[in-house]
Amino acid sequence: MLSNYTKAFAYYIGLGPLFLTLIGLFLPSYQVVFLAECTVALIAALLFININLLTQLNQWFIEKVISISTISCFLTLLLFGMPFASRIVLFSFINLFFNLFFTIIRPNTKNIILLLINFFIGYVNLQPFSSSIFLGITLLILISYLFESLVTHNISFYQDRFVILICSLLISIVIYISQLNTDHYFIVPTALFLTALPILGVLVLSYGLVRSELKVKLTPVLIYLLLFTCIFGQAGLIIAQEVINPWFIIELFILLTAILISFSSNISKNNKISIIIPSYNGADTIVQTLDSVISQTYKNWEIILVDDGSNDNTKEVVGKYLKENPNIPVKYLKEENKDQLNAIKYALPHINGEVVHILHSDDLLASKYVLKQGLFSLLNQRVVGTFINLEEVNEQGKHIRLVKTASFYPTKQTLAKAAVTFGRNPYVDVVFWTKDIFENSVYKNYLTNNMPAWFDNENKEILSISNGIFTSLKYRIFEGNYLNSQDGAVNVLSGELRFFHHLVHEMRIPQFKWQSFVYRVLRKLNCDSLYPVIYIKKKSSLSDLTPKIISLRLDSLENRYIHAIYDFSQNYAPNDNVVVDLEIANIYHGADIRIFNRKLSNGTLEKGYYQIMKIISSGKGIWQVPKQDIRKYEEILEFFTIKDYVEIEEINK
């Protein structure tokens, strides 16, 4: 997640076209203009030096800089027109190149609109050779996309991205034809040499800086981005007739540094992938699931199959399969039925791979290239995980629809948008993870507390996860699915309430009802990327919000666990205290909600929890507990989704 300092830095860099135009318009001589350019460039350099973490210069930082730079160029053109705004050509080619690149990764409405703005700037800015370079950029991106998707199969082919690129190419051709009558432009060899020197210098400097701080592997994608950023930067300098522009050189240095940080990784192309398969009564589908793994073109993997207390013949089916395929690396583990999140946790000590992926026993890997594509996505980006798309199929495996995960941005806006959708996870849970983050953050937040894995609640951070350009999963939809039952609805609701209550404790959303309505409408129209949710950094009241979330999942308050949470929202008294000192042996977490409800319904739940639910219903905002039990009650409050709203005070016992 970008710090406020880094976001302000991105705005400063992105406003470069406007700064340079104003400097050129209002200062009296070239010498004074050059001194002013050196000054704003020096400020940028000083801001860069004072960034606390170099990893803040990630791909989302680059996208923000390019977005602001595009808008800055557009405003400069509108305010001053040509030829006064001629310096925007310095930025046009790099803006278009990255804009196209990010549109392929995250093809949302915002990026498409920015793409159209870049083409408009290219059309209006009648500079020699400009149209040829625009045409070359679009051809380059199109060929690269087709090669990666159809030849190497590192990514999947998606028709919407292809259509965007074809439309971009057609617009480039129109711009090129409209500018065929421009004057011939001759490049002076000396100027070419002089512009190449500073660009080569900042490339070497940025590589040396990042290499000294982080381990950098020169992957094809990284080389591709570095090379063409330099080429289009030099093209901008030559066409703008700037032998050297100090501001632009500093911006180029910052972009090259960010590229080296963003598109390198500690993952190796030969790393092992550990595939965890939780299974409950999956005898009818497990063979197809295993077959989909065996057919993969990438062979360095292992399967950890956890039988979650199945009462069908899963064990016999798997045993027979392993006898017929004795050489496949499968570990079969069996435990008592504790639900799927606990089954996945059971596999953790057996993980040997550097990459972890969860595959349920009733689902299939979508193609034979999935593992290769998952590793490729992690290999070329400095992230801890990569989201994938999935294909929904029916019980017979027939296609229903393709579900593409939304564009992911590790920002506060992502949390605000999750809040106005009532704590529902806007992203799929299917991810390729690096092992270290899976065993720590994912373990605590998703596998233990049943919240979105991309949100690290303990550190109040959003994980850096990329949008993988591939379809990983054939996800079976069953009519009698557990999650569609009343019991399953309570399970889902528990996680949504926990996530939502953490969010609204940190932010208050004015006119929540209307903002939620507008955002959800725009989301259905695929225009949600254009809507900034307005929020205040202040704790929200739960009295209206919690009942609304509950009503979306349940028709009644029969479940005592949910009823206690509802009562808390209505009776919340932040300054009222209560002494809590109960004998409670078992501590439940979000992943245990099914076990908890089972005991609640059959009357075997520990007596202390009935007293806990009574205290929660009273709405007391201060719990006074023995010092040695503080951690225990923190976990209990987290299970009941209200940890942030209750203050724990220590008492002597």
PALO-291196 format. One line per 4 residues: number of its first residue (from 1); their letters; for each residue y negated, z, x of C-alpha. Coordinates in pm, whole numbers, plus 32768, in hexadecimal, padded with zeros to 4 digits. Example, Ala and Ser with C-alpha at 12.3 -4.5 7.8 and 13.67 -1.06 7.14 Angstrom:
1 = AS = 81C2,830C,84CE; 806A,82CA,8557
# end
This chain:
1 = MLSN = 8000,8000,8000; 7EAF,7F98,8090; 7DC1,80B6,80DD; 7C5F,80AD,8052
5 = YTKA = 7BE4,8066,81B3; 7CCA,7F39,81DA; 7C6A,7EB2,8082; 7AF8,7ECE,80E0
9 = FAYY = 7B48,7E1E,8228; 7BF5,7D03,8169; 7ABD,7CD7,8092; 79DF,7CCB,81C5
13 = IGLG = 7AB5,7BBE,826A; 7ADF,7AFA,8126; 7966,7AE7,80F0; 793F,7A27,8238
17 = PLFL = 78DE,78D7,8198; 77C3,797D,80D8; 774A,7A3B,820D; 7744,7901,82E7
21 = TLIG = 7691,7833,81E0; 7582,793B,81AD; 7554,795D,8326; 752D,77E5,834D
25 = LFLP = 7439,77C6,822B; 7346,78DF,826E; 7334,7904,83E9; 7235,782C,84A2
29 = SYQV = 72F1,77A0,85CE; 744C,7752,8650; 7430,7861,875B; 73E0,796D,8659
33 = VFLA = 74F5,78EB,8577; 75EF,7905,8693; 7582,7A6A,86E2; 75A8,7AC8,8572
37 = ECTV = 7704,7A2C,856B; 7760,7AF5,86A1; 76E2,7C32,85F7; 77B0,7C0B,84B7
41 = ALIA = 78DC,7BA8,858D; 78AF,7CDE,8663; 78A6,7DB7,8529; 79EE,7D15,84BA
45 = ALLF = 7A86,7D5E,860F; 7A17,7ECA,8600; 7AA8,7EED,84A1; 7BEE,7E59,851F
49 = ININ = 7C02,7F4C,8643; 7BD9,8074,8556; 7D00,801E,8473; 7DE9,814B,8482
53 = LLTQ = 7F31,8091,8453; 7F5E,7F30,84D1; 806B,7EFA,83C8; 7F56,7F0D,82C1
57 = LNQW = 7F12,7DA2,8320; 8036,7D2B,824C; 8071,7BF6,8177; 7FB3,7C92,8051
61 = FIEK = 7E89,7CC7,8136; 7E94,7B56,8196; 7EAD,7AEE,8028; 7D84,7BCA,7FCF
65 = VISI = 7CB3,7B37,80ED; 7D0B,79D3,8086; 7CC3,7A1C,7F15; 7B6D,7AB2,7F63
69 = STIS = 7B20,799B,805B; 7B72,7893,7F54; 7A8F,7939,7E53; 7984,7963,7F60
73 = CFLT = 7993,77EE,7FB2; 797D,779A,7E40; 784E,787C,7E08; 77A7,77EF,7F40
77 = LLLF = 77D7,7690,7EB8; 774D,76ED,7D62; 7621,77AA,7DEB; 75B2,76C2,7F01
81 = GMPF = 7666,7578,7ECE; 769B,7470,7FD8; 763A,743D,80ED; 75BD,75A6,810A
85 = ASRI = 771C,7631,80D0; 77BD,754B,81D0; 7847,766E,829B; 794A,76B8,8191
89 = VLFS = 7A14,75A0,8232; 7A60,769E,8345; 7B31,775F,8249; 7BA5,7655,8152
93 = FINL = 7CDD,75DF,8207; 7D63,773A,8258; 7D13,77AF,80F8; 7DD3,768C,8060
97 = FFNL = 7EF9,76B3,814F; 7F2D,7825,8106; 7EDB,77FD,7F97; 7FF5,7700,7F76
101 = FFTI = 80DD,77DF,803F; 809B,7914,7F69; 80B7,7846,7E2A; 821B,77F0,7E91
105 = IRPN = 826B,795F,7ED6; 81AF,79E9,7DA8; 8166,78D0,7CAE; 8084,7994,7BC3
109 = TKNI = 7F54,7921,7AFF; 7E5F,79B7,7BFA; 7EEE,78EF,7D1D; 7EFA,77AD,7C51
113 = ILLL = 7D8B,77D2,7BEB; 7D2B,7813,7D56; 7DED,76DB,7DB5; 7D23,760A,7CBF
117 = INFF = 7BE0,76A0,7D4B; 7C49,763E,7EAB; 7C86,74D8,7E3D; 7B35,74D1,7D8C
121 = IGYV = 7A8D,7545,7ECE; 7B4A,7438,7F8C; 7ADA,7330,7E93; 796B,7392,7E99
125 = NLQP = 7958,73CE,800E; 794E,7262,8079; 7993,7286,81EC; 7A3E,717C,82C1
129 = FSSS = 7BB4,71B7,82EB; 7BAB,72DF,81F7; 7C6E,7228,80EC; 7D72,71B7,81EA
133 = IFLG = 7DAC,731D,8259; 7DC4,7398,80EF; 7EC7,728B,80AE; 7F82,72E9,81EB
137 = ITLL = 7F8C,745B,818C; 8020,7419,8034; 8121,7328,80C1; 817E,7423,81CD
141 = ILIS = 81B6,753E,80D4; 8277,745B,7FE5; 835F,73D8,80F4; 8394,7537,817C
145 = YLFE = 83EB,75BC,8022; 84E2,74A2,7FDC; 8582,74C9,8133; 85AF,7642,8112
149 = SLVT = 8636,762C,7FAE; 8707,74EE,7FAA; 8776,74C3,8114; 8794,7619,81B9
153 = HNIS = 87B9,76DE,8071; 86E9,77FC,80FE; 8634,7810,7FB0; 867E,7796,7E50
157 = FYQD = 85EA,7661,7DAF; 8508,76BA,7C8A; 8478,75AD,7BAD; 832F,7662,7B6B
161 = RFVI = 82DE,767D,7CDF; 833F,7511,7D12; 825A,74A6,7BF3; 813A,756E,7C8C
165 = LICS = 816D,74C1,7DDA; 818A,7366,7D3C; 804A,73A1,7C76; 7FA0,741A,7DB5
169 = LLIS = 8011,72DF,7E68; 7F8B,7202,7D50; 7E3A,72B5,7D5C; 7E33,7288,7ED8
173 = IVIY = 7E77,7114,7EB0; 7D5B,70F5,7DB2; 7C6E,71A9,7EA0; 7CE3,70CE,7FC1
177 = ISQL = 7CAE,6F88,7EFF; 7B57,6FF8,7E85; 7AE8,7032,7FED; 7B71,6EF4,808C
181 = NTDH = 7A12,6E65,80B3; 798B,6F85,8185; 7907,6F33,82DF; 79F9,6F1F,8400
185 = YFIV = 7A0E,705E,84C8; 7A53,705D,863B; 7AD8,7191,86EA; 7A3E,71C5,8841
189 = PTAL = 7B54,722C,8937; 7A75,7332,89D6; 7A2E,73D2,8884; 7BA1,73D2,8834
193 = FLTA = 7BEA,7482,897B; 7AD1,757F,8952; 7B3B,75DC,87EE; 7CA4,75FE,885C
197 = LPIL = 7C57,76FB,896F; 7BD7,781D,8895; 7CE9,77E1,8793; 7DF3,77EA,88A0
201 = GVLV = 7D4E,7922,892B; 7D51,79E2,87E0; 7EBC,797A,87A6; 7F27,7A0A,88F6
205 = LSYG = 7E52,7B41,88C0; 7EDC,7B85,8763; 8043,7B52,87D7; 800E,7C3F,88FC
209 = LVRS = 7F74,7D47,881C; 8087,7D3C,8715; 8199,7D23,881A; 811D,7E63,88BD
213 = ELKV = 8118,7F1D,876F; 823E,7E87,86B3; 837E,7DD1,8701; 8340,7C63,86AD
217 = KLTP = 844F,7B5B,8688; 83D5,79F4,8684; 8488,796F,854F; 8453,7806,84D7
221 = VLIY = 8378,7879,83B5; 829E,7947,849E; 8272,7827,8594; 8227,773B,8472
225 = LLLF = 8113,781C,83EA; 8078,785F,8541; 807E,76F3,85A7; 7FE0,7664,846F
229 = TCIF = 7EDE,7779,8450; 7E67,7717,85AD; 7E6F,75A1,8560; 7DAB,75C1,841A
233 = GQAG = 7CBB,76B7,84BD; 7C71,75BA,85CE; 7C4C,74A5,84CB; 7B49,757B,8418
237 = LIIA = 7A85,75B5,8559; 7A80,7445,85B8; 7A22,73C1,845F; 7914,74CB,8436
241 = QEVI = 7899,745C,858F; 78B2,75BE,8615; 792E,75C0,877B; 794D,7739,8757
245 = NPWF = 78F7,781D,8636; 7918,798F,8690; 794B,7A03,8529; 7A5B,7906,84E3
249 = IIEL = 7B0B,794E,862E; 7B16,7AC2,85DA; 7B9C,7A75,847C; 7CA3,7992,8513
253 = FILL = 7D08,7AA7,8605; 7D2D,7B9D,84E4; 7DF9,7AA4,8416; 7EDE,7A52,853A
257 = TAIL = 7F15,7BC5,857A; 7F65,7BFC,840A; 8058,7AD5,840B; 8111,7B66,8537
261 = ISFS = 8127,7CB7,8489; 8181,7C33,832E; 827F,7B26,837B; 8355,7BCB,8483
265 = SNIS = 8469,7CC7,844C; 855D,7DB5,84F0; 8679,7D10,8432; 8756,7C23,84FA
269 = KNNK = 87F4,7AE3,8477; 894C,7B75,84C4; 891E,7CC9,841D; 8A31,7D4E,833C
273 = ISII = 89F2,7D68,81C6; 8A8F,7E90,8111; 8AD2,7E3A,7FA4; 8AFE,7F6B,7EC4
277 = IPSY = 8BBF,7F24,7D85; 8BBF,8042,7C88; 8CC9,800B,7B7E; 8D24,80B9,7A3B
281 = NGAD = 8E41,8017,7978; 8DFC,7ECC,7A23; 8F63,7E4E,7A33; 8F11,7D15,7968
285 = TIVQ = 8DF4,7CA0,7A48; 8E22,7D37,7BA2; 8EF4,7C17,7C28; 8DE4,7B19,7BD6
289 = TLDS = 8CE3,7BFC,7C7B; 8DB2,7C19,7DBA; 8DF3,7AA1,7DBB; 8C7B,7A60,7DAF
293 = VISQ = 8C53,7B2F,7EEF; 8D78,7A8F,7FA6; 8CEC,7932,7F63; 8BA6,797D,801D
297 = TYKN = 8B47,789D,8140; 8AC7,79D2,81F9; 8BFA,7A93,826C; 8B7A,7BD2,8313
301 = WEII = 8B98,7CBF,81EC; 8C5F,7DE5,8168; 8CA7,7E5E,8008; 8CA1,7FCB,7FA3
305 = LVDD = 8D40,7FD7,7E4A; 8D0C,8123,7D94; 8DEB,815C,7C65; 8D1C,8242,7B88
309 = GSND = 8E3E,82EF,7ADA; 8EC3,81B9,7A28; 8FD0,81F8,7923; 9049,808F,7919
313 = NTKE = 9121,7FE2,7A20; 9005,7F9A,7B15; 90C0,803E,7C33; 91F6,7F67,7BFF
317 = VVGK = 912B,7E25,7BDD; 906A,7E6D,7D1D; 91A9,7ED3,7DD4; 9253,7D8E,7D78
321 = YLKE = 9120,7CC7,7DDF; 910E,7D6D,7F34; 9280,7D26,7F73; 9241,7BB6,7F29
325 = NPNI = 910A,7BBA,8008; 9166,7CAD,8121; 9055,7C42,8213; 8F21,7C83,8140
329 = PVKY = 8E57,7DBB,81A5; 8E6A,7E90,8069; 8E5F,800D,8051; 8EE4,808D,7F04
333 = LKEE = 8E61,81E6,7EA1; 8EA4,82A5,7D63; 8DEF,83D2,7CD0; 8DCF,8478,7B7D
337 = NKDQ = 8CEA,83D2,7A80; 8B80,8430,7AD2; 8ACA,82EE,7A70; 8A68,81C6,7B46
341 = LNAI = 8949,825A,7C13; 8A26,8375,7C8A; 8B3B,827B,7CD0; 8A4E,81B9,7DB2
345 = KYAL = 89EA,82FB,7E65; 8B5A,8341,7EA0; 8B6A,8204,7F73; 8A4E,8263,805F
349 = PHIN = 8B1B,830E,8172; 8BF3,81D4,818D; 8AD9,80DA,81CD; 8AF5,8024,831A
353 = GEVV = 8A09,7F00,82DC; 889A,7EE0,8333; 8854,7E47,81DB; 88C4,7EDC,808E
357 = HILH = 88F3,7E2D,7F40; 8973,7EB5,7DF2; 8A55,7DD5,7D23; 8AE7,7E57,7BDE
361 = SDDL = 8C52,7E0E,7B8F; 8C01,7D41,7A58; 8B06,7C60,7B0D; 8B2B,7B3D,7C00
365 = LASK = 8A6C,7ABC,7D2C; 89BC,7987,7CA3; 8A1D,7894,7DB8; 8AD4,7886,7F04
369 = YVLK = 8985,789F,7FBE; 890A,79EC,7F2F; 8957,7ACB,805B; 88C1,79CB,8147
373 = QGLF = 8787,79B7,8072; 8765,7B32,8059; 8781,7B58,81D2; 8691,7A33,820B
377 = SLLN = 858B,7AD7,812E; 85A0,7C1F,81F0; 85B7,7B6B,833D; 8469,7ABA,830C
381 = QRVV = 8395,7BD2,827C; 8340,7D31,82F1; 83AA,7DDB,81AE; 84AB,7EE1,814B
385 = GTFI = 8542,7E16,8033; 8536,7CCE,7F79; 8537,7CA1,7DFF; 8610,7B8D,7D74
389 = NLEE = 8622,7AC9,7C31; 874F,7ADB,7B4E; 87FA,79FC,7A51; 8864,7AA1,790D
393 = VNEQ = 89B8,7A2B,7890; 8A8D,7A8F,7766; 8BE4,7B32,7770; 8C84,79DF,77B2
397 = GKHI = 8B95,7997,78D2; 8AC4,7892,7819; 8953,7875,7870; 8858,792B,7793
401 = RLVK = 8716,7926,785E; 8684,7947,79BB; 85C9,7A8E,79F3; 84C6,7A74,7B09
405 = TASF = 843E,7BBA,7B89; 82C6,7BDF,7B73; 81E9,7BAE,7CA4; 81F2,7CF6,7D63
409 = YPTK = 80B9,7D8D,7DFC; 80C5,7EE9,7EA0; 7F7C,7F59,7E05; 7EF6,8062,7D17
413 = QTLA = 7ECC,7F4C,7C19; 8046,7F25,7C11; 8064,8095,7BB3; 7F51,8075,7AAD
417 = KAAV = 8002,7F49,7A12; 814A,8009,7A0E; 8092,8121,7958; 8004,8041,7845
421 = TFGR = 8165,7FBE,780A; 81D2,8127,77C8; 828A,8163,790E; 8374,803B,78EA
425 = NPYV = 83D8,7F9F,7A34; 8333,7E46,7A42; 841F,7DDC,7B5B; 8596,7DA9,7B6E
429 = DVVF = 866B,7EB7,7C10; 872E,7DB4,7CD9; 86B4,7DBD,7E40; 872E,7D7E,7FA2
433 = WTKD = 86CD,7EBB,805F; 86B7,7F1C,81CA; 87AD,8038,8209; 86B2,8140,8276
437 = IFEN = 85D5,8121,8143; 8707,8113,805F; 8791,8257,80EB; 8643,830C,80CE
441 = SVYK = 853F,8297,7FD6; 8627,81D4,7EEE; 871F,82F4,7EF5; 8619,83F3,7E87
445 = NYLT = 854F,832A,7D8E; 8649,823D,7CEF; 87A9,82C2,7D29; 8749,8430,7CF7
449 = NNMP = 861C,8435,7C0E; 865F,82F1,7B4D; 8505,825C,7B8A; 84A2,8102,7C0A
453 = AWFD = 8521,80DF,7D70; 83DE,803A,7DE6; 8312,8176,7DA0; 832E,8291,7E9D
457 = NENK = 82B9,83B5,7DC8; 82E4,84BB,7ED8; 81E7,840E,7FBA; 8123,836B,7E9D
461 = EILS = 8157,8215,7F38; 81C5,80BE,7EC6; 82CE,8022,7FA4; 8293,7ED2,804A
465 = ISNG = 8382,7DEC,7F92; 8370,7C71,7F94; 83B6,7B7A,7E80; 84F2,7AC5,7EEF
469 = IFTS = 84F5,7955,7E93; 865B,794C,7E18; 873D,79A6,7CF5; 8838,7AAB,7D5D
473 = LKYR = 88ED,7B18,7C27; 89A2,7AA2,7AF3; 895E,7BCF,7A17; 8A4B,7BF9,78F1
477 = IFEG = 89BC,7C62,77A2; 8AB0,7D1F,76C4; 8A75,7D6A,7555; 8B10,7EC3,7573
481 = NYLN = 8A5A,7F1B,76B4; 8A31,8092,76EE; 88BA,806C,7724; 8896,7FE1,75C3
485 = SQDG = 892E,811F,752D; 886B,8259,74C9; 88FC,8311,75F4; 8895,81F3,76D7
489 = AVNV = 8737,81ED,7640; 870A,835C,769F; 877E,8307,77FF; 867B,81F1,7821
493 = LSGE = 856C,82BD,7777; 85A0,83E0,7866; 8550,8300,7991; 8427,825D,78E2
497 = LRFF = 838F,83AC,7881; 83BB,8434,79E1; 8314,8303,7A7C; 8202,82F7,7975
501 = HHLV = 81AC,8467,7993; 818B,8445,7B0D; 80A1,831C,7ADB; 7FBA,83AC,79D2
505 = HEMR = 7F9C,84F5,7A8B; 7EE2,842F,7B99; 7E19,8346,7AB6; 7D71,833E,7965
509 = IPQF = 7D5D,81ED,78B7; 7C34,81D4,77C8; 7C85,812D,767B; 7DF4,813E,76D5
513 = KWQS = 7E67,80A2,758E; 7D8A,7F6F,75AF; 7DBF,7F3D,7722; 7F36,7F53,76E9
517 = FVYR = 7F23,7E54,75D0; 7E4D,7D5D,7696; 7F26,7D7A,77CC; 806D,7D4B,770D
521 = VLRK = 7FE1,7C16,765C; 7F70,7B7F,77A7; 80C2,7BD2,783E; 8172,7B08,772E
525 = LNCD = 8086,79E9,7781; 80D4,7A12,78F7; 7F66,7A60,7939; 7F89,7BD2,798B
529 = SLYP = 7F27,7B94,7AF8; 7DC3,7B53,7A7C; 7D9B,7CA3,79CD; 7D1F,7DD2,7A92
533 = VIYI = 7D7E,7F12,79DB; 7C55,8000,79D8; 7CB0,8164,7A36; 7C12,82A7,7AAE
537 = KKKS = 7CAA,838C,7BB5; 7CD9,84AC,7AC6; 7DFC,8556,7A14; 7E51,84D0,78BA
541 = SLSD = 7EA8,8598,7787; 800E,8565,770D; 7FD4,85BF,75A0; 7FB5,8456,7528
545 = LTPK = 8062,839B,7641; 81B5,8449,7652; 8204,842B,74DA; 81B2,82B8,74EA
549 = IISL = 82AA,8279,7604; 83B8,8340,7554; 8383,8281,740E; 83B7,8134,74C1
553 = RLDS = 851A,819B,7523; 858E,8293,741B; 8575,82AC,72A2; 858E,8428,729D
557 = LENR = 8577,8560,7374; 86E1,85CB,7344; 871D,85E4,74BA; 86B1,8743,7526
561 = YIHA = 865B,86CE,7687; 8564,85CC,7602; 84E9,86BD,74F5; 848B,87BD,7600
565 = IYDF = 83C0,86B8,76BD; 8316,864F,7578; 82BE,87B8,7524; 8232,87ED,7681
569 = SQNY = 8143,86C8,7650; 80C6,875C,7508; 80AF,88CA,7572; 803E,889E,76DB
573 = APND = 7F67,89C3,774B; 7F1A,8995,78BF; 7E96,8AF8,78EE; 7FA9,8BB3,7836
577 = NVVV = 80B5,8C4E,7911; 821A,8CBB,78E3; 8310,8D71,79C6; 844C,8CA2,79F9
581 = DLEI = 8574,8D48,7AA3; 86BC,8CC2,7A1C; 8820,8CA8,7A9E; 885A,8B32,7ABB
585 = ANIY = 8979,8AB4,7B90; 8966,893A,7B5F; 882B,8874,7BA7; 8811,8723,7AF7
589 = HGAD = 874B,85F6,7B6A; 86E4,84B4,7ABE; 882B,840F,7B22; 88E9,8524,7A6B
593 = IRIF = 884C,84F3,7914; 898D,8468,787E; 8A57,8594,78FA; 8949,8681,787B
597 = NRKL = 8944,85DF,7722; 8ABF,85E3,7711; 8AC1,8759,774D; 899C,878A,7660
601 = SNGT = 8A4F,86D5,7546; 8BA1,8784,7571; 8B0D,88E0,75A4; 8B7A,8912,770E
605 = LEKG = 8A1D,8910,77A9; 89C2,8A44,7876; 890E,8B47,77A0; 87E7,8B5A,788C
609 = YYQI = 8782,89F8,7833; 8751,8A53,76C5; 8658,8B58,7737; 85B7,8A59,781F
613 = MKII = 8589,8966,76FC; 84F0,8A7E,762C; 83F4,8ACC,7740; 83A2,895A,776B
617 = SSGK = 836A,8937,75F3; 826A,8A4F,7602; 818F,8979,76E3; 8148,8A84,77E8
621 = GIWQ = 8092,89E5,790F; 80D6,8AF2,7A15; 8236,8B64,7A6C; 8255,8CA1,7B39
625 = VPKQ = 839F,8C9D,7BF3; 8448,8D58,7D14; 83F4,8CCA,7E6A; 855C,8C6E,7EBB
629 = DIRK = 8578,8BA5,7D74; 843E,8ACF,7D95; 84FE,899B,7E01; 85FB,89C9,7CEA
633 = YEEI = 84F1,89D1,7BDC; 8439,88A9,7C75; 8579,87DD,7C4C; 85AC,885B,7AE8
637 = LEFF = 8447,87FD,7A89; 847B,86A7,7B2A; 85B6,8679,7A58; 84ED,86CC,791F
641 = TIKD = 83E2,85CE,7991; 82BD,86C6,7996; 82B4,8740,7AFF; 814E,86CA,7B3D
645 = YVEI = 80CB,877C,7A07; 8156,88D4,7A5C; 80D1,89B0,7B73; 81D1,8A91,7C1A
649 = EEIN = 815F,8BE6,7C93; 8229,8CCC,7D71; 827E,8E2B,7CFD; 832A,8F44,7DB9
653 = K = 847D,8FA3,7D36
# end
